[in-house]
Amino acid sequence: MNKHKATAWVGEADFEAKVLRSRQPVLVAFWAPWSRPCQIIESVLDEVAAACKGSVKVVKINADNHPALSLLYEIASIPAVLIFVDGTVRKKIVGTASTEAILATLQGLSPAPKHRK
């Protein structure tokens, strides 16, 4: 197994600082170690983190260990990926997804130029 994961862990204690106050978009994966779909998406998250290094943060939350966050963001099924921009959820993906699909979703959330017609 790869011991050098590209994703970081966050929890209730550091969620506000690392996610809500982030100047970069943040992809937050609600995850649990016992879930086979979560294990499947883990390598996808690492690939997304590597591809977006410097522009998007990718973090995981153990949904079992942080139930208050799971309740707050209405996580009913895992894995669930929430994409935060300026502290607000802009997109939610439930279940597994490919690296390409997640990258396409992130691309679509790029800020548009202010004077675009």
N, C-alpha and C positions, 0 to 999 in steps of 0.2 A: 504493500500500500504506500501511496505517496504521503510522506509525513509533512511535506511543505505545502499546505493548502493555501490557495489564493484568497479564500474567504476568511473573514474574521467572525468571531462570536460576539453578540451583544445580548444584553438582558435588560431587565427593568431599571437597574441602577444607572446604566449608561445610555439607554435608548434615546433620551432627549438630546444629549450632547452629540452622540454619534450619528443619529438619524434625523431627528427633527430640526436640529440647528446646522446641519451640514450644508456647506455651500455648493456641494456637488449633488447630483441625483444619487439616490441610494436604493439599491435593489435589496429588499429584505425577504429572506426565505424563512418561513415558519416551517420547522423541521422536527423530526423525532428519530432517534437512532433505531428504533424497532420497526419503522415503516419501510417496506421494500421500495415503494415509489420514491421515498426520500433518499434512499441509498442510490437509486438510479440517477436522480437529478443532481446528486452531489458533484459528480465529475463535470456535468454541464455548468454548474455554478462556478466551478474553478476555471473552466474555459472562458466563460463570460467575464469573470474577474480579470483574467489575464488579457483578454481582448480589449477591455475597457479601462485598463490600469491608467490612473491619472484623470479620468473623466467621469467615472461612475464607481461608487463604492459598492461592494457586494458583501453582505453580512448575513449570518444565520442566527435564528433564535430557536432554542429548544422549546417547543410549544408546551411540553410537559412541565418544564421547570419554570416557565413564565406564563402562567394561566391568565394573569391580569392583562397582559398584552394581547394574548389570543382572544380574550373576550372583547377588549376594546376595539380590535380590528375585525371582529366577527369572523374569526377563523373557524370554520365548521369542518374543514377537510384539509389534510396535509398530503403532499407539500402544497403550500400556498405562497406565491411570490407577489409581494407588493412593491411597487415602484413609487418612491417618494421624490417629489421635486418641491423644493422650498418648504419642506415640512408637511406637505399634503400628499395623500395617496392619489396618484394619477392613473394607475393601472393595476389590475389584479389578475393574476394567472393562477388557476387552481389545477393541480395535477402536474404531471410531468410535461415538459416542453423541451424542444431541441435548442441547442445553442443558437442556431440560426434564427429560430422563432423569437427567442428572447432578445437577441441583438436587434432584430427588426423592430420589435416593440420599443426598445430603448431609442433607436434611431428616430422613430415616430414621435418621441417625446422631446426631441431637441427643440429649444426655443426658436420660434420663427423670428425673422427680422421684423423690427417694429414698423417699418414703412412698406411692408409687402402688400401688394394689391391682388 
